[in-house]
Amino acid sequence: MRTTLDIDEDVLAAAKELAKAQNSTAGEVISDLARKALTSAAGAEGREAAPHGLLYRDGWYVLPSRGAVVTNELIDKIQEELDQDDARAAGRERSPRSDG
């Protein structure tokens, strides 16, 4: 079904990232995620509280949200910054990557 929705830019970017990784469309990803959220028992299905307050879900600890969506682009940027910090600590400066 075709409809028009206002979706935050960060949510759409994350949906497009997932769609690319799953060889799907952003619409299919958003529909699937909404369906899962709406059909889970008040969002608690498969979740249990860990003793230290973190959420434990499907064998993973879920960290609290910091208000931003983590994309592959953000991970690449952070990795590059960490690589540069490591290079400086080792006494050699790395030039920024040019692959993307």
N, C-alpha and C positions, 0 to 999 in steps of 0.2 A: 504494500500500500504506500502510496506517495503522499507525503505531508510536509509541512514546513515547521521547523522547530528552531528556536534560538538556543544555540549551544555555545558554551564558553570556549574561547579559542584554545585554551590548554587542554580541555576535554576532547575537542575535535582533533587536536594534534596527537594526543595519546591514542585515540581511536584509529587514526590513520596509521600510526606506527604499528599497532596490533594487527590491523588489517593487512599491512604489507608483510608482516612476519607470518601471518596465517594464510596468505594468498586469498584474501577475502576482500570485502568492501567495508568501508567505515560504517555504513548503514547496517550491515549484517552484524558487525562487532557490537555496535551500540544496542541493537535489538537483543542480541544474546546476553549482554551484560545487564540490561534492564530486566529481561525475563528472569535471569538468575536472582537478581536483587528482589524482584517482586514476588517470586515464588518460594524463596527461602523462608523458613519459619522465623519471621521478624528479623531476618538478617543474621540469625544465630546458628544456622545449620553448619555443622562441621567445625564449630569454633569452641574453644574452651579457654578459660582464663589460666594463664601461667602464674605460678606463685609470686613472681616479681612484678606482676601487673601488666606484662606484655600479653598480647593476644597470641594464642597458638592455634594455627589453622592448617590442616592438611599436612602436618609434619614440619611446618615452618613457623618461626616467630614473626609476627606482623608488627612492624614498627609503627608508631603513631604518625599520622599525617602531619606534614609541616606546611600544608597549603599549596604545594606545587606538584605538578605531575612530572615524574621522572621519565625522560625520553632517552633514546639512544644518543641523541645529539648532546644532551646534558652530560651523560656518562662519558662520552668522548672528550668533552671539554674538561671535565674534572680529571680524567685520566691524564690528559696532556699537562694540566697544571701540576699534578703530582709528579709526573715524569720530569718536568722542568725543576721542581723543588729537589728531587733526588739528584738530578744532574748538578745543580748548584751545590748541594751538600757534598757531592763527590769532587767538587772543584772543576767541573766542566759545564759549560752552558750549552744547552740544546736549542737548536732553532725550531720554531713551530712547525708542525707537520703541514705539508701542502697537499695531502690526499683527501681533503674534504671538507 
